[in-house]
Amino acid sequence: MITKQDVLKAQTEWRNAIVKVGQMKDNLHECEVETDFILSELYAFDDGIVLFKPTKASVIQFRATKESAKSYFIGGNAKFPEDVGFALHPWTNVRFENHNMILADNRALVMGNYFFLDIHGKETKVEFTFGYKSNNDGRLKIDVHHSSLPYVHQN
């Protein structure tokens, strides 16, 4: 059974990896290595289908491959011209506020807000839904990643 602690650990690993990429933004090779780690170790791209809809993607909004997800995180791929490298911002912290979790034997679904803190102290609120599946060694990997900016009502 996946526990709340398992999910919190997976969120901490994701947060730390995103912050690390931004810290290395001046060394593209290191960013690529860390992003490859993220996509292989924290996401389930090697284990099957991943449903990935990142926040700031509108032209090619669904990312079903490692290549497309990597482009979203660090940019530089001509196939995805809208990508500027979300993880290169750089972020100094990512704070999760989980609204709720559905926990099962080999699957967890989590919905809430996460807050990205930049180097100027500005925090950006983003809504998320993450799905996790437990692989053979019990490690959680993301197989559903949907995030979006909150709706802004206009009169």
Secondary structure as the mmCIF struct_conf table of DSSP 4:
data_model
#
loop_
_struct_conf.conf_type_id
_struct_conf.id
_struct_conf.beg_label_comp_id
_struct_conf.beg_label_asym_id
_struct_conf.beg_label_seq_id
_struct_conf.end_label_comp_id
_struct_conf.end_label_asym_id
_struct_conf.end_label_seq_id
HELX_RH_AL_P HELX_RH_AL_P1 LYS A 4 GLN A 23
TURN_TY1_P TURN_TY1_P1 MET A 24 ASP A 26
HELX_RH_AL_P HELX_RH_AL_P2 LEU A 28 PHE A 37
HELX_RH_PI_P HELX_RH_PI_P1 ILE A 38 LEU A 42
STRN STRN1 TYR A 43 TYR A 43
HELX_RH_3T_P HELX_RH_3T_P1 PHE A 45 ASP A 47
BEND BEND1 GLY A 48 GLY A 48
STRN STRN2 LEU A 51 LYS A 53
TURN_TY1_P TURN_TY1_P2 THR A 55 LYS A 56
BEND BEND2 SER A 58 ILE A 60
BEND BEND3 THR A 65 THR A 65
HELX_RH_AL_P HELX_RH_AL_P3 LYS A 66 ILE A 74
TURN_TY1_P TURN_TY1_P3 ALA A 78 LYS A 79
BEND BEND4 PHE A 80 PHE A 80
TURN_TY1_P TURN_TY1_P4 PRO A 81 GLU A 82
HELX_RH_3T_P HELX_RH_3T_P2 PHE A 86 LEU A 88
BEND BEND5 HIS A 89 HIS A 89
STRN STRN3 TRP A 91 LEU A 103
BEND BEND6 ASP A 105 ASN A 106
STRN STRN4 ARG A 107 ASP A 118
TURN_TY1_P TURN_TY1_P5 ILE A 119 HIS A 120
BEND BEND7 GLY A 121 GLY A 121
STRN STRN5 GLU A 123 SER A 134
TURN_TY1_P TURN_TY1_P6 ASN A 136 ASP A 137
BEND BEND8 GLY A 138 GLY A 138
STRN STRN6 LEU A 140 SER A 148
HELX_LH_PP_P HELX_LH_PP_P1 LEU A 149 TYR A 151
#
